[in-house]
């Protein structure tokens, strides 16, 4: 076996998996203002004002990154029990999307999250009554949110809420509203994970959620067959592609989904994964670039067609 490992040229010639800039999706946090706001739990990641988000989109195009995913840090004064800001045609994420599309057009895909947690005063992904997250009433809101975001010009709707039956309803709503070309990237296997902490800091939902959790609608980390069932349901309802979240702790799920369905499959290297690698690198315990690229290649080896990662711009620089 060592003969084919002896030189760089032969290692490249026999390489089974490769990572390219085409595999990267760059998540960006936006706020309503100017400049940047550093996120302490996500080193080198900041919330971006509207002009800065537009500049980041231009940078993504220059780097060859195919798509960005936008997440709003909503003004706390706009957060309500019924999350009405989610269906405001002029909310932050819609305005940022219009700005980006006017700047870069179709040279960059824009993915928008569909869920109520950035807009709810309780931090849950759905509407809440008597301590319970309401499935069907939430889906009604998600359909309206999807239309509002598609009207703003997004290319992919990405429901991350994990309500039952929402993919079919959203597909129907988008088609009825004339958005037949807008894709749905379903967070089909989204786990109730402890790795989301820095993300909730970034969008400002951690304080809203408090000691509550999302275990009644997100997947249990103990489950794998159930994830395959979830993916099958979402595909049957019309999802164009599916996502597994988190990423590295669930590479077995990525592999099973790809092997079972053969559809475009994405993984999210979530905020906690990024924060761990960065913290170890910043302490001098790991080589940042080496572990960054190795971790991203692991997603490809598992079968992912693309990776949402906060390393996207740094990885793209190395892959140029």
Order of alpha helices (4+ residues) and beta strands (2+ residues): alpha-beta-beta-beta-alpha-beta-alpha-beta-beta-beta-alpha-beta-alpha-beta-alpha-alpha-alpha-beta-alpha-beta-alpha-alpha-beta-alpha
